[in-house]
Amino acid sequence: MKKKDGKFKLYDHFLNEWLDLDKRYDDCFELIRKESLSKNIIYGNKKKSIEAFALALAATLPVVNCPLINRACDELEEIFDSRYRLISCLRKGVMYHHGSIPDTIRLYLENLFSKSRKLRYIVCNSTLLEGVNLPIERLFIFDYTKGTSNLTSSQFKNLVGRVNRFSEVFSSEVGSALKKLESSIYLIGVDNFTNKRANLQKFYKKVAHVMQADRDSVSNVLLEATDIIDEKTSERFKDAVERLENLHPGVVKGQECKYVTTEVGKLLIANSVNEIDVFKEEEQIDQKIKVWIELNGAIDGADLLMQTIKECFIDHFDENREYSDLIRLNRPAALSFYAMMLDWKLKQYSTKEIIRLTLRYWRKLVEDGRSDYVFVGKWGDTKYGDSHYDHWVRISTKDEAERVNLAIVRLKEEDDFFDHKIFRFVEVLNGVGAVDADFYKLIKYGTADDITIKLIRDGFSRGLADLILAKYPEMVQVAENGEVEINPQLVKLMIAKQESDLLVFEARMNLKSA
């Protein structure tokens, strides 16, 4: 379907021909409603657009009546807020799925999508390409990009492969298996959602025509298929080889390599700290950490930790390397913000409490005259300061519901930023004895209790681990070697005591019990 004119065309990927069809719709939402089946994927790229599209689609649909959906909405309201947009979408039989939804919630919603017949639409991005198997019968695509590039032929085919999988086609509960083998894929152009320069027919021919050969791009400089064609790639290759040799001495043959001389240097390489020229900076960093320990003792507080990370690591970033979003920690306000968030986690505040505290923090920024601009990453709509991207919002222009939803997505993203970016430096500091042992456990696991930590390592959330140990200790058995086993009967007991549906789902998932 083309943008503006609403024309419908059918592509024959064997003959490479387009056929005009005698169909016309007023807009993409009418097309989706009339062409959809029981279970439908609607693919987009940007998380912000995915939520907006899901809301727009939901606005055209009636409220559905489903106990499973109602229970899920109650769970989300209890965990987050009644104004969470996902709740209003679910009540219309629509869900959205992207990386800024907490992992356990995503799994819970995927399970809900599989079980509820009333939940017909899932609006998603490439997070659904990553091994998720759902009962999908139709695929609609309103944005054929992934990240900053178009979907490759193999990525497109992987997405198409989500539709009518063999386990669904040959299920005894479905109708004609042959009909389900004929997957229908709809590429639609939508104003405000599809790029104005998008050429739907050209893209579809490139990825779907049977004569087009698939060739994936190889970007790992250590792989043989990667072409070392310029100075930048050559430098990346040399750096990667030296780091590999330092991790596994003797593995690199026939090439001179530099070697680190300090434990800090080894830990920086082991924790994939690529923003620093380790060979040049390791001794200075090592000396700084030693001075910090002498002056302050072992780190046991959020403010001290963030200040140490800034002075011992961020100040040593190599300006000639690729831009890192960790540079924001050079701003005192950003440093204070992450120390504040870490302190909230250490105090074990609930998700709902942290959302409330975030809203209060934003409110005080404006009231105190410090700033009306809040960094929200790709959820932003304006630039601020020396930023080249619309990664900020003027928080005073957002109503309370908009602020709630910004707080929810940013909570997950800031958690990921800390866990995947900042925590590497915590591991380095801990490796040289600069962090108090219990404080390290609290940062990493949210608790210093060894049994709870073992459950968390086994895949249980801290919330579920705390519940089990507090209310169901008879279900827990600790072996002499320290291994912790949970009685599978826990799930039935939790259901009988009417525990949270989400926690029951998580327990069932971890224990693999019916």
C-alpha angles and dihedrals in degrees: 000000000000125000118260100002096057092219118165121218133179120215121212103206092193098052094029091229135136119220124197114233126207094240131109132175132191093230143346093269092058088049092051094047094050099039098040125102131201096299124027138177119209109193126208135152116222116064092222091055092046092057092044092050092048091051092048092049092046090053089064095051134077124245112270126221111224127140091210092055092043091053091048091050090052089052093050092046090052093048100039122005138297088247093061105130092220089067094056090048093050091053087061094048094260129116132180125214127197143132096272092068111089112261097241091049090051091052090046091052093046088055090048091051090053094048105038117075089194093061099082107156133056117184109198150146133221093309084085091056090067104091099296114147115200132160097260124170103169135034125203121183122196097166119032096194131102114202107323096334137065118265109271120234091258092047091049091049090048089054092047087049089066087071121088097348115198092255087061098037094056097036114129089230097063131077125234111006091198091056091052091052087065099077115197115215119188120200107193134185113219126184112242091013106055120059111261090230094049115130104203097184095048092049094046092051091049095052103030108036108108092222093060111102117224115235120172121208114245113212103164103104091206093063118095093230092061114102114224095210107150143029093261093054090044091054091048090051093049092048093048092049093049092049091049091050091050091052094045110021113211097023094105115072129192099012132096113239137188117233130211116240102199137063088238089058092051092048093048090055094042090053093049096245098170097162092078129065090233096189091054100039106032098095094048091048091047091052093047092052091050090052091048091053092048092050101038108017120223113348110255105157138067097235094049091046094053093045090050091050091050097049099037099041118007091051088058097054114135108243091203092062127084116294114271125203086219086081087084087075087074086076112086090217092056091047091052091046094056091044088052093049091048090050090053090053092047089054087053096234115179121249090255091052092049090051089052091048091049091053090049091049091053091047092053091049088063097037093051092048092239097125143329090202122089125188110235102159116220091357089071130108104192143043125244133191112332094342116132094197137063092251097132138072132201095239094200089064093058122087121229095265091051090050091050092053093046089051092051096053093040091052091062093042094049090048089053091046091054096042097045103030113021098033091065087073091048088056091051092049091046091049091061094044097255096127126070108250097233092042089054091053091049092052095046102038106013090241141060094212109115096211092051089048091052090053091048090051088052090058104268118133116241089246093056093042091052091048093050094049094044101043106018107035090143087067091060124084122184115201125213090256090057096256114144121216127191121208108241088222085076090090094058090046092051091050091049090052091047097239121176112299090227093054091047089052091049093048091049091048093050095043095040090222128144 
